[in-house]
Amino acid sequence: MSVEVLLEAKDLVKTYRRGRNEVVHALQNVSLKIHPAEMILLYGPSGSGKSTLLNLLSGLDKPTSGEIIFQGKHDITKMDESELTIFRRNEVGFVFQSWELIDHLNAVENVEVPLYPDDIDSGELRTRALQLIRRMDLIDREYHFPKELSGGEQQRVAVARALIKEPKIVFADEPTGNLDQETGDLIMRMLKTICRMGTAMVIATHNEDLRRYADRVIRLTDGRIH
């Protein structure tokens, strides 16, 4: 594994105010480093801060304090919204538990969505999307709509969509949470294969069984790393 640091979090704090006086500490002084081609599992119970940490690392939210350094030079916490949009579009992929597919688009069209409105030839776009769909073992399902796909097939479409822009890092929030064990294991094996090709993976889960897929397990409890 490369010793290069792809993304580094330094002393992240995230607090929320509930009502007038109560302060909720979602994350407390969290620091970690993520390397290329590394699969990290953020493991902990519901409410431990896993999703909050994913949202911060991916630029979907900003910390109350702390730094997030991308490739050793860009602090994404200092980026304005337009810069964050570029960062999320070009460097980051997302896989969600609920899949978030667009009902009126078929599988290959859902995969193409992140590349709009990029100036890319439509034929090249379709070729790239079809290649990813087939890598996800969805041959003959390319033109099916989400309601025509099983849960595992929908999740594989979501993984392909996350990869279409060839991101350096993919964040996945409970990617197997709505799947049976056999299908969940299939998804994890696919993610592991993609990771070994150079894409870092950060996966949040409360499923202890997924630990066997990880290069490193980071346990979160009450917003702290243990």
Secondary structure, DSSP 8 states (H G I E B T S, - for coil): -----SEEEEEEEEEEEETTTEEEEEEEEEEEEE-TT-EEEEE--TTSSHHHHHHHHTTSS--SEEEEEETTTEEGGG--HHHHHHHHHHHEEEEETT----TTS-HHHHHHGGGTTS---HHHHHHHHHHHHHHTT-TT-TT--GGGS-HHHHHHHHHHHHHTT--SEEEEESTTTTS-HHHHHHHHHHHHHHHHTT-EEEEEES-GGGGGG-SEEEEEETTEE-
